[in-house]
């Protein structure tokens, strides 16, 4: 045991040393003087020559990102890039510029500096997509004056489109500047765009999604005399009223919709149904189902699936199962998502054999192929009931079917079952081997937490520590609770060197 502990400690030392080396190398790459010396120096040592070769292997994107100074103004970013020979030797393309803007989507100063530097380069001209990306970045970071300035530039170049206006209005609403959003709509003509039903719906949808439904209503009443609404207009209001918990107005909107010659659709009713489902008012849901049938607007499979899931979530299992009967009476055919919900509901209700019959008999009979979620649902059902062998049999069938492949969620119930049954030896090792090597699935933070906690409770803290090492090596920061649990376990076993390493790690969390 002492040998294994010393080996673990040594690996942690190596990992820390490697991380420091990587950080140091990256810091040097980011240094302006360092990259400049690589391009200008005529007398390099052997070590410097090797570093120069390494820098050449960097992508153009990485080189440009490395040259952008941290925490400075957009003007400083522009100056830094403009005076750098390495950067100015790189051939610009719209794809490269858009990648840079995506890289700095949360750093408006760098994004704007890059944008200005790119447009200063001879022979390069920004695409409408690049302009729209910058508009969105500036708006998201609440730089509204700068966003308006870029919008005016676009307008002078005749680049403003409907998508641009939609982004601008959304960002104004997000910043609480509702009047500016409406003013942008009023200016559509100056952008060469038309005030029509489509553009009106964009404004109304933007306002409703920000819960400004009353303001959207005022705008609509003003516009409807010269812009005709369509079904989407009213569906936007139905969603908006439900969002602010005013379902009576949403239901009344359906009647208003009819008055304007627009026929309510499945979306109109389903939006209100979802509201009642969240409130647990299933009697109102059934009333709406009857109303839909009476209005010759039959619910679709998405409607029934949503209702079934809501009932199951509320543990109204028998009512949830009766939804299937309603669905068949309505002549609606199930799809894979519905069957997944049905199998899950049957399992939760304790009707395991019926769930298996749906999976093995009914789905093939109706020609609906199971997907990964279907298999995952059946596997989780068997694991929950302590029937691991049946779950493994389903996994084997999934692998042989060729219809779909396992994902990480496929294995989580199986891993949990191993710990629950105490099979933490070869059974657990085989599952992990299949997961990583057979199906090329990566362990994420949830998987590592499951393994470390499970092994600690199984009195295998040395093995748990090995997974902590792998987790850190993969670049995943463990949670404090995970480290705390493992630390308590290794201290009980008097593994002092390991406990010191874990304590040092916890200080950095």
Secondary structure as UniProt FT lines:
FT   HELIX           2..30
FT   HELIX           32..40
FT   HELIX           46..56
FT   HELIX           60..67
FT   TURN            70..71
FT   HELIX           74..82
FT   HELIX           85..88
FT   HELIX           94..103
FT   TURN            104..106
FT   HELIX           108..120
FT   TURN            122..123
FT   HELIX           128..140
FT   TURN            141..142
FT   HELIX           144..156
FT   TURN            157..158
FT   HELIX           162..174
FT   TURN            175..176
FT   HELIX           178..186
FT   HELIX           188..191
FT   HELIX           197..209
FT   TURN            210..211
FT   HELIX           213..223
FT   TURN            224..226
FT   HELIX           231..243
FT   TURN            244..245
FT   HELIX           247..259
FT   TURN            260..261
FT   HELIX           266..279
FT   HELIX           282..294
FT   TURN            295..296
FT   HELIX           301..313
FT   TURN            314..315
FT   HELIX           317..329
FT   TURN            330..331
FT   HELIX           336..348
FT   TURN            349..350
FT   HELIX           352..357
FT   HELIX           358..362
FT   HELIX           363..366
FT   HELIX           372..384
FT   TURN            385..386
FT   HELIX           388..401
FT   HELIX           408..421
FT   HELIX           426..433
FT   HELIX           434..438
FT   HELIX           445..457
FT   TURN            458..459
FT   HELIX           461..473
FT   TURN            474..475
FT   HELIX           480..492
FT   TURN            493..494
FT   HELIX           496..507
//
